[in-house]
């Protein structure tokens, strides 16, 4: 980054005499501070001000400060502010205006991170790009992303997450995107938003800061969005498999790649699933908007690298194939990945571990039972994990495949039984909400047994 202490005081309208130091980075984790770093003591489970000594020890030269000045460690230049979080966000706005990249914003109930990764890879064929790292997609993570983009960034790709109304509106107004996309409207956070209509309205908040001359991409198969975009000044384009203004025809699909055609040109993504083709269409639409050729878009899609734990193929210690999709889950996403996994050509047996989908509200059990429609007879065993999955286990009584249910406190029993049954030629899918900790099972299956 390229930021001085004087610029920070200007951005926050802080009066006083301060040395004109060059700041190496801005961090709210004192452990990540390096020489000439700027510390942001956010309020969390513990007040960030209590870590100021550690920040100084690691090289911090200055910090926002909202507590008594007498409490500050020696050697730290203090910039007094009333609200550290608001100051942090305001500084991000200043730095974004200074770098002045084009801004891409992506939200949706599923596929945000995959779409972000695809979009960055496509646009990197022509521009200097920077994207949201990991899941830094909220009111703290997005400013952090902005403040960590290199000064030569030409296109900034931002993922915007939410679980309550108003959150995406805030992020959109902060980032002021040039283009935006909604991947899909699922059922995530129904507990807070009440209905899919409520989710659609919350996702549509992404247009709050979208420039009037900008572009919004929305799924062609989502009727809830159509009335919400009817009177918008921005250009609206729909996308989908076999439908929409950006329409794809799927040609082939196997374990590690999917090919599809758009307007007579063939594209390939190094990932399974027709649902990932819709994510690729968003990256395609952004590529078109920014003037990339079909060849450049194809090269970017073919080379994109997926963020860890999103539809990731791994190997168990015994050689079995593991499809790890354990970062998050909602009924739409779980149904899509089950459909794709069920259609793959598998040498051995087909196993699946499904864990509870969280925050679905009063209809949660019915939504879990609905996964029955996505479990074909070509599955050999289904392992269900968590209290909400008990309803699906009961609904699957009498199925052609074996069904096992484990409560959350019995994770070790599940892991032991699964490892005992899994053979080298088998394939296993794991899908569930992040809070269920399925990553522990993935790790366990990758550990060699001791002799």
NORFEN-V656481 format. One line per field, one symbol per residue. ss: DSSP state (H for helix, E for strand, L for the rest). psi: psi as a letter, one per 20 degrees, with the letter a starting at -180 (. if undefined). burial: 1 if it has 24 or more other ideal C-beta (glycine too) atoms within 12 Angstrom, else 0. A space follows every 50 residues. Layout:
BEGIN
ss->???
psi->???
burial->???
END
This chain:
BEGIN
ss->LLEEHHHHHHHHLLLLLLLLLEELLEELLHHHLLLLEEELLLLLLLLHHH HHHHHHHHLEEEEEELLLHHHLLLLLEEEELLLHHHHHHHHHHHHHHHHL LEEEEEELLLLHHHHHHHHHHHHLLLLLEEELLLLLLLLLHHHHHHHLLL LLLLEEEEELLLLLLLHHHHHHHHHLLLEEEELLLLLLLHHHHLLHHHHH HHHHHHHLLLLLLLEEEEELLLHHHHHHHLLLLLEEEEEEELLLLEEEEE EEELLLLEEEEELLEEEEELLLLHHHHHHHHHHHHHHHHLLLLHHHHHHH HHHLLLLLLLLEEEELLLLLEEEEELLLLLHHHHHHHHHHHHHLLLLLLE EEEEELLLLLHHHHHHHHHHHHHHLLLLLLEEEEELLLHHHHHHHLLLLL LEEEEELHHHHHHHHHHHHHHLLLLLEEEEELLHHHLHHHHHHHHLLLLL L
psi->rnprhghghghjlpqrpqqmqpphrpqiohiiprpkrppomqpbhqphhi jhghgghijpirqqpjaphiiqqqjpppopqhogghgghhhggghghghl rqpppprriqjggggggggghghiihroqqrppckmjaighghgggijqq ijphppopporqjqqhghgggghghmqhqrqogrobjpkhhhihrhghgg hghiihigjpqhjapppqphjnhhhghiihjqirpppqqrojrrhnpqpp gqpahjqpqrppljppqpplqrphhihhghhghgghgghjjqrhgggggg ghjqppqqjolpprprhjiqppoomjhrqrgggggghggghhiqopgcro qqoprqprkiahjgghhghiihijnrijqhpopporhhihhhghhjpjri rppqpprhikghgggggghhhprhirppppprqhiikihhggggiippqq .
burial->10111011101101000000001111111100100111111100000110 11011101111111110000011001111110011011111111110010 11111111111111111111111111101111101111111111111110 00111111111110001111111111111111111111110010010111 11111111111001111111010110011001011111111001011111 00101011111100001111111111111111111111110100011101 11010110111111010001111111111111111111111111010011 11111111111001101111110110011111111101111110110000 11111101001001101110110001111111110111111101110000 0
END
